[in-house]
């Protein structure tokens, strides 16, 4: 595939790229996705260890 200057569909910056998203936007998207995965994994780990948010309701009522 030939590389040529294109406009990023997210930020509008002109850059030589293979796809439609510039390298800066790709890095931000990847970092955001990684952060979300880490939060989901931590939340799932807490539920596996027995931290059930419904337990708080049972204790109060």
PDB file of N, CA, C, O and CB in Angstrom:
ATOM      1  N   UNK A   1       0.847  -1.170   0.000  1.00  0.00           N
ATOM      2  CA  UNK A   1       0.000   0.000   0.000  1.00  0.00           C
ATOM      3  C   UNK A   1       0.897   1.239   0.000  1.00  0.00           C
ATOM      4  O   UNK A   1       1.868   1.311   0.753  1.00  0.00           O
ATOM      5  CB  UNK A   1      -0.966  -0.005   1.223  1.00  0.00           C
ATOM      6  N   UNK A   2       0.573   2.177  -0.821  1.00  0.00           N
ATOM      7  CA  UNK A   2       1.407   3.372  -0.925  1.00  0.00           C
ATOM      8  C   UNK A   2       1.012   4.385   0.141  1.00  0.00           C
ATOM      9  O   UNK A   2      -0.163   4.560   0.462  1.00  0.00           O
ATOM     10  CB  UNK A   2       1.290   3.996  -2.328  1.00  0.00           C
ATOM     11  N   UNK A   3       2.033   5.044   0.676  1.00  0.00           N
ATOM     12  CA  UNK A   3       1.799   6.082   1.674  1.00  0.00           C
ATOM     13  C   UNK A   3       1.689   7.420   0.965  1.00  0.00           C
ATOM     14  O   UNK A   3       2.493   7.740   0.090  1.00  0.00           O
ATOM     15  CB  UNK A   3       2.933   6.108   2.739  1.00  0.00           C
ATOM     16  N   UNK A   4       0.693   8.192   1.349  1.00  0.00           N
ATOM     17  CA  UNK A   4       0.565   9.536   0.814  1.00  0.00           C
ATOM     18  C   UNK A   4      -0.090  10.413   1.862  1.00  0.00           C
ATOM     19  O   UNK A   4      -0.696   9.921   2.814  1.00  0.00           O
ATOM     20  CB  UNK A   4      -0.248   9.543  -0.503  1.00  0.00           C
ATOM     21  N   UNK A   5       0.040  11.715   1.675  1.00  0.00           N
ATOM     22  CA  UNK A   5      -0.494  12.653   2.656  1.00  0.00           C
ATOM     23  C   UNK A   5      -2.018  12.626   2.614  1.00  0.00           C
ATOM     24  O   UNK A   5      -2.634  12.793   1.562  1.00  0.00           O
ATOM     25  CB  UNK A   5       0.033  14.084   2.393  1.00  0.00           C
ATOM     26  N   UNK A   6      -2.606  12.410   3.785  1.00  0.00           N
ATOM     27  CA  UNK A   6      -4.057  12.381   3.921  1.00  0.00           C
ATOM     28  C   UNK A   6      -4.449  13.258   5.100  1.00  0.00           C
ATOM     29  O   UNK A   6      -3.590  13.732   5.844  1.00  0.00           O
ATOM     30  CB  UNK A   6      -4.581  10.925   4.109  1.00  0.00           C
ATOM     31  N   UNK A   7      -5.727  13.469   5.264  1.00  0.00           N
ATOM     32  CA  UNK A   7      -6.256  14.245   6.383  1.00  0.00           C
ATOM     33  C   UNK A   7      -6.849  13.267   7.396  1.00  0.00           C
ATOM     34  O   UNK A   7      -7.660  12.410   7.044  1.00  0.00           O
ATOM     35  CB  UNK A   7      -7.332  15.290   5.901  1.00  0.00           C
ATOM     36  N   UNK A   8      -6.438  13.404   8.649  1.00  0.00           N
ATOM     37  CA  UNK A   8      -6.952  12.557   9.725  1.00  0.00           C
ATOM     38  C   UNK A   8      -8.449  12.827   9.902  1.00  0.00           C
ATOM     39  O   UNK A   8      -8.874  13.981   9.943  1.00  0.00           O
ATOM     40  CB  UNK A   8      -6.179  12.816  11.060  1.00  0.00           C
ATOM     41  N   UNK A   9      -9.236  11.766  10.005  1.00  0.00           N
ATOM     42  CA  UNK A   9     -10.683  11.947  10.139  1.00  0.00           C
ATOM     43  C   UNK A   9     -11.090  12.404  11.538  1.00  0.00           C
ATOM     44  O   UNK A   9     -12.228  12.828  11.741  1.00  0.00           O
ATOM     45  CB  UNK A   9     -11.396  10.654   9.800  1.00  0.00           C
ATOM     46  N   UNK A  10     -10.178  12.322  12.500  1.00  0.00           N
ATOM     47  CA  UNK A  10     -10.502  12.748  13.864  1.00  0.00           C
ATOM     48  C   UNK A  10     -10.082  14.178  14.154  1.00  0.00           C
ATOM     49  O   UNK A  10     -10.874  14.965  14.672  1.00  0.00           O
ATOM     50  CB  UNK A  10      -9.849  11.828  14.856  1.00  0.00           C
ATOM     51  N   UNK A  11      -8.839  14.524  13.825  1.00  0.00           N
ATOM     52  CA  UNK A  11      -8.334  15.853  14.195  1.00  0.00           C
ATOM     53  C   UNK A  11      -8.163  16.789  12.996  1.00  0.00           C
ATOM     54  O   UNK A  11      -8.020  17.998  13.179  1.00  0.00           O
ATOM     55  CB  UNK A  11      -7.010  15.711  14.911  1.00  0.00           C
ATOM     56  N   UNK A  12      -8.175  16.257  11.787  1.00  0.00           N
ATOM     57  CA  UNK A  12      -8.052  17.087  10.598  1.00  0.00           C
ATOM     58  C   UNK A  12      -6.630  17.439  10.215  1.00  0.00           C
ATOM     59  O   UNK A  12      -6.416  18.231   9.297  1.00  0.00           O
ATOM     60  CB  UNK A  12      -8.810  18.326  10.792  1.00  0.00           C
ATOM     61  N   UNK A  13      -5.648  16.862  10.904  1.00  0.00           N
ATOM     62  CA  UNK A  13      -4.245  17.153  10.618  1.00  0.00           C
ATOM     63  C   UNK A  13      -3.820  16.420   9.344  1.00  0.00           C
ATOM     64  O   UNK A  13      -4.194  15.268   9.124  1.00  0.00           O
ATOM     65  CB  UNK A  13      -3.340  16.745  11.815  1.00  0.00           C
ATOM     66  N   UNK A  14      -3.036  17.103   8.514  1.00  0.00           N
ATOM     67  CA  UNK A  14      -2.491  16.472   7.310  1.00  0.00           C
ATOM     68  C   UNK A  14      -1.206  15.761   7.676  1.00  0.00           C
ATOM     69  O   UNK A  14      -0.325  16.343   8.309  1.00  0.00           O
ATOM     70  CB  UNK A  14      -2.243  17.515   6.182  1.00  0.00           C
ATOM     71  N   UNK A  15      -1.097  14.497   7.277  1.00  0.00           N
ATOM     72  CA  UNK A  15       0.064  13.694   7.617  1.00  0.00           C
ATOM     73  C   UNK A  15       0.156  12.533   6.634  1.00  0.00           C
ATOM     74  O   UNK A  15      -0.847  12.101   6.066  1.00  0.00           O
ATOM     75  CB  UNK A  15      -0.016  13.181   9.083  1.00  0.00           C
ATOM     76  N   UNK A  16       1.367  12.039   6.443  1.00  0.00           N
ATOM     77  CA  UNK A  16       1.545  10.840   5.635  1.00  0.00           C
ATOM     78  C   UNK A  16       1.150   9.656   6.500  1.00  0.00           C
ATOM     79  O   UNK A  16       1.747   9.418   7.550  1.00  0.00           O
ATOM     80  CB  UNK A  16       3.023  10.703   5.106  1.00  0.00           C
ATOM     81  N   UNK A  17       0.138   8.911   6.056  1.00  0.00           N
ATOM     82  CA  UNK A  17      -0.358   7.785   6.844  1.00  0.00           C
ATOM     83  C   UNK A  17      -0.918   6.711   5.929  1.00  0.00           C
ATOM     84  O   UNK A  17      -1.251   6.972   4.773  1.00  0.00           O
ATOM     85  CB  UNK A  17      -1.431   8.248   7.843  1.00  0.00           C
ATOM     86  N   UNK A  18      -1.017   5.508   6.458  1.00  0.00           N
ATOM     87  CA  UNK A  18      -1.569   4.400   5.691  1.00  0.00           C
ATOM     88  C   UNK A  18      -3.089   4.371   5.766  1.00  0.00           C
ATOM     89  O   UNK A  18      -3.754   4.130   4.759  1.00  0.00           O
ATOM     90  CB  UNK A  18      -0.999   3.083   6.185  1.00  0.00           C
ATOM     91  N   UNK A  19      -3.639   4.612   6.938  1.00  0.00           N
ATOM     92  CA  UNK A  19      -5.083   4.563   7.133  1.00  0.00           C
ATOM     93  C   UNK A  19      -5.690   5.948   7.095  1.00  0.00           C
ATOM     94  O   UNK A  19      -5.263   6.816   6.334  1.00  0.00           O
ATOM     95  CB  UNK A  19      -5.419   3.888   8.446  1.00  0.00           C
ATOM     96  N   UNK A  20      -6.704   6.138   7.938  1.00  0.00           N
ATOM     97  CA  UNK A  20      -7.416   7.410   7.963  1.00  0.00           C
ATOM     98  C   UNK A  20      -7.272   8.142   9.291  1.00  0.00           C
ATOM     99  O   UNK A  20      -7.865   9.204   9.482  1.00  0.00           O
ATOM    100  CB  UNK A  20      -8.872   7.183   7.670  1.00  0.00           C
ATOM    101  N   UNK A  21      -6.483   7.577  10.214  1.00  0.00           N
ATOM    102  CA  UNK A  21      -6.275   8.190  11.524  1.00  0.00           C
ATOM    103  C   UNK A  21      -4.782   8.426  11.716  1.00  0.00           C
ATOM    104  O   UNK A  21      -3.980   7.519  11.492  1.00  0.00           O
ATOM    105  CB  UNK A  21      -6.853   7.295  12.668  1.00  0.00           C
ATOM    106  N   UNK A  22      -4.398   9.640  12.133  1.00  0.00           N
ATOM    107  CA  UNK A  22      -2.982   9.972  12.308  1.00  0.00           C
ATOM    108  C   UNK A  22      -2.394   9.224  13.506  1.00  0.00           C
ATOM    109  O   UNK A  22      -3.132   8.687  14.332  1.00  0.00           O
ATOM    110  CB  UNK A  22      -2.804  11.492  12.490  1.00  0.00           C
ATOM    111  N   UNK A  23      -1.092   9.194  13.594  1.00  0.00           N
ATOM    112  CA  UNK A  23      -0.414   8.445  14.655  1.00  0.00           C
ATOM    113  C   UNK A  23      -0.739   9.010  16.040  1.00  0.00           C
ATOM    114  O   UNK A  23      -0.874   8.244  16.995  1.00  0.00           O
ATOM    115  CB  UNK A  23       1.101   8.463  14.429  1.00  0.00           C
ATOM    116  N   UNK A  24      -0.865  10.314  16.165  1.00  0.00           N
ATOM    117  CA  UNK A  24      -1.201  10.922  17.456  1.00  0.00           C
ATOM    118  C   UNK A  24      -2.575  10.490  17.951  1.00  0.00           C
ATOM    119  O   UNK A  24      -2.739  10.159  19.125  1.00  0.00           O
ATOM    120  CB  UNK A  24      -1.148  12.438  17.350  1.00  0.00           C
ATOM    121  N   UNK A  25      -3.551  10.493  17.068  1.00  0.00           N
ATOM    122  CA  UNK A  25      -4.902  10.064  17.446  1.00  0.00           C
ATOM    123  C   UNK A  25      -4.929   8.571  17.747  1.00  0.00           C
ATOM    124  O   UNK A  25      -5.624   8.139  18.666  1.00  0.00           O
ATOM    125  CB  UNK A  25      -5.908  10.396  16.330  1.00  0.00           C
ATOM    126  N   UNK A  26      -4.184   7.786  16.988  1.00  0.00           N
ATOM    127  CA  UNK A  26      -4.114   6.346  17.253  1.00  0.00           C
ATOM    128  C   UNK A  26      -3.570   6.082  18.647  1.00  0.00           C
ATOM    129  O   UNK A  26      -4.085   5.220  19.359  1.00  0.00           O
ATOM    130  CB  UNK A  26      -3.240   5.645  16.205  1.00  0.00           C
ATOM    131  N   UNK A  27      -2.532   6.813  19.046  1.00  0.00           N
ATOM    132  CA  UNK A  27      -1.944   6.638  20.376  1.00  0.00           C
ATOM    133  C   UNK A  27      -2.937   7.007  21.472  1.00  0.00           C
ATOM    134  O   UNK A  27      -3.045   6.303  22.476  1.00  0.00           O
ATOM    135  CB  UNK A  27      -0.676   7.485  20.513  1.00  0.00           C
ATOM    136  N   UNK A  28      -3.665   8.113  21.284  1.00  0.00           N
ATOM    137  CA  UNK A  28      -4.655   8.527  22.282  1.00  0.00           C
ATOM    138  C   UNK A  28      -5.781   7.501  22.408  1.00  0.00           C
ATOM    139  O   UNK A  28      -6.218   7.188  23.516  1.00  0.00           O
ATOM    140  CB  UNK A  28      -5.235   9.898  21.917  1.00  0.00           C
ATOM    141  N   UNK A  29      -6.246   6.985  21.282  1.00  0.00           N
ATOM    142  CA  UNK A  29      -7.314   5.988  21.296  1.00  0.00           C
ATOM    143  C   UNK A  29      -6.842   4.725  21.991  1.00  0.00           C
ATOM    144  O   UNK A  29      -7.569   4.149  22.800  1.00  0.00           O
ATOM    145  CB  UNK A  29      -7.783   5.669  19.869  1.00  0.00           C
ATOM    146  N   UNK A  30      -5.634   4.292  21.681  1.00  0.00           N
ATOM    147  CA  UNK A  30      -5.097   3.082  22.291  1.00  0.00           C
ATOM    148  C   UNK A  30      -4.915   3.265  23.800  1.00  0.00           C
ATOM    149  O   UNK A  30      -5.212   2.356  24.575  1.00  0.00           O
ATOM    150  CB  UNK A  30      -3.760   2.703  21.636  1.00  0.00           C
ATOM    151  N   UNK A  31      -4.430   4.432  24.216  1.00  0.00           N
ATOM    152  CA  UNK A  31      -4.243   4.698  25.646  1.00  0.00           C
ATOM    153  C   UNK A  31      -5.585   4.712  26.374  1.00  0.00           C
ATOM    154  O   UNK A  31      -5.701   4.184  27.480  1.00  0.00           O
ATOM    155  CB  UNK A  31      -3.512   6.041  25.855  1.00  0.00           C
ATOM    156  N   UNK A  32      -6.592   5.310  25.756  1.00  0.00           N
ATOM    157  CA  UNK A  32      -7.919   5.347  26.368  1.00  0.00           C
ATOM    158  C   UNK A  32      -8.499   3.938  26.481  1.00  0.00           C
ATOM    159  O   UNK A  32      -9.073   3.580  27.509  1.00  0.00           O
ATOM    160  CB  UNK A  32      -8.863   6.249  25.553  1.00  0.00           C
ATOM    161  N   UNK A  33      -8.351   3.148  25.430  1.00  0.00           N
ATOM    162  CA  UNK A  33      -8.865   1.776  25.455  1.00  0.00           C
ATOM    163  C   UNK A  33      -8.143   0.943  26.502  1.00  0.00           C
ATOM    164  O   UNK A  33      -8.772   0.139  27.191  1.00  0.00           O
ATOM    165  CB  UNK A  33      -8.723   1.123  24.076  1.00  0.00           C
ATOM    166  N   UNK A  34      -6.846   1.120  26.631  1.00  0.00           N
ATOM    167  CA  UNK A  34      -6.077   0.379  27.628  1.00  0.00           C
ATOM    168  C   UNK A  34      -6.527   0.759  29.031  1.00  0.00           C
ATOM    169  O   UNK A  34      -6.663  -0.108  29.894  1.00  0.00           O
ATOM    170  CB  UNK A  34      -4.571   0.644  27.459  1.00  0.00           C
ATOM    171  N   UNK A  35      -6.757   2.030  29.265  1.00  0.00           N
ATOM    172  CA  UNK A  35      -7.232   2.488  30.566  1.00  0.00           C
ATOM    173  C   UNK A  35      -8.594   1.913  30.903  1.00  0.00           C
ATOM    174  O   UNK A  35      -8.836   1.524  32.046  1.00  0.00           O
ATOM    175  CB  UNK A  35      -7.292   3.997  30.601  1.00  0.00           C
ATOM    176  N   UNK A  36      -9.483   1.854  29.929  1.00  0.00           N
ATOM    177  CA  UNK A  36     -10.804   1.288  30.162  1.00  0.00           C
ATOM    178  C   UNK A  36     -10.703  -0.196  30.471  1.00  0.00           C
ATOM    179  O   UNK A  36     -11.413  -0.700  31.341  1.00  0.00           O
ATOM    180  CB  UNK A  36     -11.709   1.517  28.952  1.00  0.00           C
ATOM    181  N   UNK A  37      -9.823  -0.902  29.763  1.00  0.00           N
ATOM    182  CA  UNK A  37      -9.641  -2.329  30.025  1.00  0.00           C
ATOM    183  C   UNK A  37      -9.119  -2.552  31.435  1.00  0.00           C
ATOM    184  O   UNK A  37      -9.547  -3.477  32.125  1.00  0.00           O
ATOM    185  CB  UNK A  37      -8.680  -2.950  29.000  1.00  0.00           C
ATOM    186  N   UNK A  38      -8.187  -1.696  31.864  1.00  0.00           N
ATOM    187  CA  UNK A  38      -7.620  -1.844  33.206  1.00  0.00           C
ATOM    188  C   UNK A  38      -8.692  -1.595  34.268  1.00  0.00           C
ATOM    189  O   UNK A  38      -8.745  -2.314  35.266  1.00  0.00           O
ATOM    190  CB  UNK A  38      -6.432  -0.872  33.403  1.00  0.00           C
ATOM    191  N   UNK A  39      -9.548  -0.584  34.066  1.00  0.00           N
ATOM    192  CA  UNK A  39     -10.623  -0.305  35.020  1.00  0.00           C
ATOM    193  C   UNK A  39     -11.627  -1.457  35.071  1.00  0.00           C
ATOM    194  O   UNK A  39     -12.087  -1.841  36.146  1.00  0.00           O
ATOM    195  CB  UNK A  39     -11.339   1.001  34.649  1.00  0.00           C
ATOM    196  N   UNK A  40     -11.960  -2.001  33.903  1.00  0.00           N
ATOM    197  CA  UNK A  40     -12.899  -3.121  33.861  1.00  0.00           C
ATOM    198  C   UNK A  40     -12.306  -4.348  34.548  1.00  0.00           C
ATOM    199  O   UNK A  40     -12.999  -5.060  35.275  1.00  0.00           O
ATOM    200  CB  UNK A  40     -13.274  -3.456  32.406  1.00  0.00           C
ATOM    201  N   UNK A  41     -11.031  -4.584  34.312  1.00  0.00           N
ATOM    202  CA  UNK A  41     -10.363  -5.733  34.919  1.00  0.00           C
ATOM    203  C   UNK A  41     -10.323  -5.575  36.440  1.00  0.00           C
ATOM    204  O   UNK A  41     -10.547  -6.542  37.168  1.00  0.00           O
ATOM    205  CB  UNK A  41      -8.930  -5.894  34.353  1.00  0.00           C
ATOM    206  N   UNK A  42     -10.043  -4.370  36.921  1.00  0.00           N
ATOM    207  CA  UNK A  42     -10.002  -4.128  38.364  1.00  0.00           C
ATOM    208  C   UNK A  42     -11.389  -4.309  38.976  1.00  0.00           C
ATOM    209  O   UNK A  42     -11.528  -4.886  40.054  1.00  0.00           O
ATOM    210  CB  UNK A  42      -9.467  -2.712  38.660  1.00  0.00           C
ATOM    211  N   UNK A  43     -12.406  -3.816  38.286  1.00  0.00           N
ATOM    212  CA  UNK A  43     -13.770  -3.956  38.785  1.00  0.00           C
ATOM    213  C   UNK A  43     -14.182  -5.427  38.791  1.00  0.00           C
ATOM    214  O   UNK A  43     -14.789  -5.896  39.754  1.00  0.00           O
ATOM    215  CB  UNK A  43     -14.747  -3.126  37.929  1.00  0.00           C
ATOM    216  N   UNK A  44     -13.862  -6.148  37.738  1.00  0.00           N
ATOM    217  CA  UNK A  44     -14.195  -7.569  37.670  1.00  0.00           C
ATOM    218  C   UNK A  44     -13.433  -8.340  38.736  1.00  0.00           C
ATOM    219  O   UNK A  44     -13.986  -9.258  39.342  1.00  0.00           O
ATOM    220  CB  UNK A  44     -13.883  -8.136  36.275  1.00  0.00           C
ATOM    221  N   UNK A  45     -12.187  -7.991  38.974  1.00  0.00           N
ATOM    222  CA  UNK A  45     -11.395  -8.647  40.009  1.00  0.00           C
ATOM    223  C   UNK A  45     -11.991  -8.437  41.380  1.00  0.00           C
ATOM    224  O   UNK A  45     -11.990  -9.349  42.207  1.00  0.00           O
ATOM    225  CB  UNK A  45      -9.970  -8.141  39.987  1.00  0.00           C
ATOM    226  N   UNK A  46     -12.500  -7.244  41.631  1.00  0.00           N
ATOM    227  CA  UNK A  46     -13.144  -6.965  42.911  1.00  0.00           C
ATOM    228  C   UNK A  46     -14.395  -7.800  43.093  1.00  0.00           C
ATOM    229  O   UNK A  46     -14.662  -8.289  44.191  1.00  0.00           O
ATOM    230  CB  UNK A  46     -13.486  -5.490  43.023  1.00  0.00           C
ATOM    231  N   UNK A  47     -15.162  -7.967  42.033  1.00  0.00           N
ATOM    232  CA  UNK A  47     -16.365  -8.783  42.117  1.00  0.00           C
ATOM    233  C   UNK A  47     -16.018 -10.250  42.315  1.00  0.00           C
ATOM    234  O   UNK A  47     -16.729 -10.961  43.025  1.00  0.00           O
ATOM    235  CB  UNK A  47     -17.215  -8.610  40.865  1.00  0.00           C
ATOM    236  N   UNK A  48     -14.954 -10.705  41.709  1.00  0.00           N
ATOM    237  CA  UNK A  48     -14.538 -12.095  41.863  1.00  0.00           C
ATOM    238  C   UNK A  48     -14.090 -12.352  43.294  1.00  0.00           C
ATOM    239  O   UNK A  48     -14.326 -13.431  43.836  1.00  0.00           O
ATOM    240  CB  UNK A  48     -13.407 -12.440  40.877  1.00  0.00           C
ATOM    241  N   UNK A  49     -13.449 -11.369  43.904  1.00  0.00           N
ATOM    242  CA  UNK A  49     -12.951 -11.525  45.269  1.00  0.00           C
ATOM    243  C   UNK A  49     -14.066 -11.396  46.302  1.00  0.00           C
ATOM    244  O   UNK A  49     -13.815 -11.578  47.494  1.00  0.00           O
ATOM    245  CB  UNK A  49     -11.869 -10.496  45.549  1.00  0.00           C
ATOM    246  N   UNK A  50     -15.260 -11.096  45.889  1.00  0.00           N
ATOM    247  CA  UNK A  50     -16.378 -11.042  46.819  1.00  0.00           C
ATOM    248  C   UNK A  50     -16.861  -9.646  47.147  1.00  0.00           C
ATOM    249  O   UNK A  50     -17.731  -9.502  48.006  1.00  0.00           O
ATOM    250  CB  UNK A  50     -16.007 -11.717  48.064  1.00  0.00           C
ATOM    251  N   UNK A  51     -16.350  -8.630  46.520  1.00  0.00           N
ATOM    252  CA  UNK A  51     -16.817  -7.266  46.743  1.00  0.00           C
ATOM    253  C   UNK A  51     -18.071  -7.058  45.905  1.00  0.00           C
ATOM    254  O   UNK A  51     -17.996  -6.599  44.765  1.00  0.00           O
ATOM    255  CB  UNK A  51     -15.712  -6.212  46.383  1.00  0.00           C
ATOM    256  N   UNK A  52     -19.205  -7.392  46.465  1.00  0.00           N
ATOM    257  CA  UNK A  52     -20.466  -7.299  45.748  1.00  0.00           C
ATOM    258  C   UNK A  52     -21.156  -5.995  46.132  1.00  0.00           C
ATOM    259  O   UNK A  52     -21.443  -5.785  47.310  1.00  0.00           O
ATOM    260  CB  UNK A  52     -21.375  -8.520  46.052  1.00  0.00           C
ATOM    261  N   UNK A  53     -21.427  -5.122  45.178  1.00  0.00           N
ATOM    262  CA  UNK A  53     -22.072  -3.851  45.512  1.00  0.00           C
ATOM    263  C   UNK A  53     -23.465  -4.049  46.099  1.00  0.00           C
ATOM    264  O   UNK A  53     -23.952  -3.175  46.815  1.00  0.00           O
ATOM    265  CB  UNK A  53     -22.159  -2.971  44.280  1.00  0.00           C
ATOM    266  N   UNK A  54     -24.116  -5.173  45.817  1.00  0.00           N
ATOM    267  CA  UNK A  54     -25.438  -5.439  46.375  1.00  0.00           C
ATOM    268  C   UNK A  54     -25.370  -5.746  47.866  1.00  0.00           C
ATOM    269  O   UNK A  54     -26.375  -5.599  48.561  1.00  0.00           O
ATOM    270  CB  UNK A  54     -26.094  -6.594  45.639  1.00  0.00           C
ATOM    271  N   UNK A  55     -24.219  -6.166  48.375  1.00  0.00           N
ATOM    272  CA  UNK A  55     -24.059  -6.456  49.796  1.00  0.00           C
ATOM    273  C   UNK A  55     -24.292  -5.216  50.653  1.00  0.00           C
ATOM    274  O   UNK A  55     -24.787  -5.325  51.775  1.00  0.00           O
ATOM    275  CB  UNK A  55     -22.669  -7.018  50.064  1.00  0.00           C
ATOM    276  N   UNK A  56     -23.947  -4.055  50.144  1.00  0.00           N
ATOM    277  CA  UNK A  56     -24.144  -2.826  50.902  1.00  0.00           C
ATOM    278  C   UNK A  56     -25.630  -2.574  51.127  1.00  0.00           C
ATOM    279  O   UNK A  56     -26.023  -2.108  52.196  1.00  0.00           O
ATOM    280  CB  UNK A  56     -23.502  -1.632  50.175  1.00  0.00           C
ATOM    281  N   UNK A  57     -26.456  -2.877  50.134  1.00  0.00           N
ATOM    282  CA  UNK A  57     -27.897  -2.698  50.270  1.00  0.00           C
ATOM    283  C   UNK A  57     -28.467  -3.660  51.308  1.00  0.00           C
ATOM    284  O   UNK A  57     -29.365  -3.292  52.066  1.00  0.00           O
ATOM    285  CB  UNK A  57     -28.592  -2.902  48.918  1.00  0.00           C
ATOM    286  N   UNK A  58     -27.956  -4.880  51.350  1.00  0.00           N
ATOM    287  CA  UNK A  58     -28.438  -5.886  52.294  1.00  0.00           C
ATOM    288  C   UNK A  58     -28.093  -5.493  53.724  1.00  0.00           C
ATOM    289  O   UNK A  58     -28.886  -5.724  54.637  1.00  0.00           O
ATOM    290  CB  UNK A  58     -27.844  -7.262  51.965  1.00  0.00           C
ATOM    291  N   UNK A  59     -26.917  -4.901  53.929  1.00  0.00           N
ATOM    292  CA  UNK A  59     -26.487  -4.496  55.260  1.00  0.00           C
ATOM    293  C   UNK A  59     -27.333  -3.339  55.781  1.00  0.00           C
ATOM    294  O   UNK A  59     -27.620  -3.266  56.975  1.00  0.00           O
ATOM    295  CB  UNK A  59     -25.011  -4.104  55.246  1.00  0.00           C
ATOM    296  N   UNK A  60     -27.731  -2.437  54.887  1.00  0.00           N
ATOM    297  CA  UNK A  60     -28.495  -1.270  55.305  1.00  0.00           C
ATOM    298  C   UNK A  60     -29.960  -1.620  55.554  1.00  0.00           C
ATOM    299  O   UNK A  60     -30.602  -0.989  56.394  1.00  0.00           O
ATOM    300  CB  UNK A  60     -28.393  -0.172  54.255  1.00  0.00           C
ATOM    301  N   UNK A  61     -30.499  -2.601  54.851  1.00  0.00           N
ATOM    302  CA  UNK A  61     -31.933  -2.883  54.929  1.00  0.00           C
ATOM    303  C   UNK A  61     -32.249  -4.073  55.667  1.00  0.00           C
ATOM    304  O   UNK A  61     -33.422  -4.420  55.805  1.00  0.00           O
ATOM    305  CB  UNK A  61     -32.508  -3.003  53.633  1.00  0.00           C
TER     306      UNK A  61
END
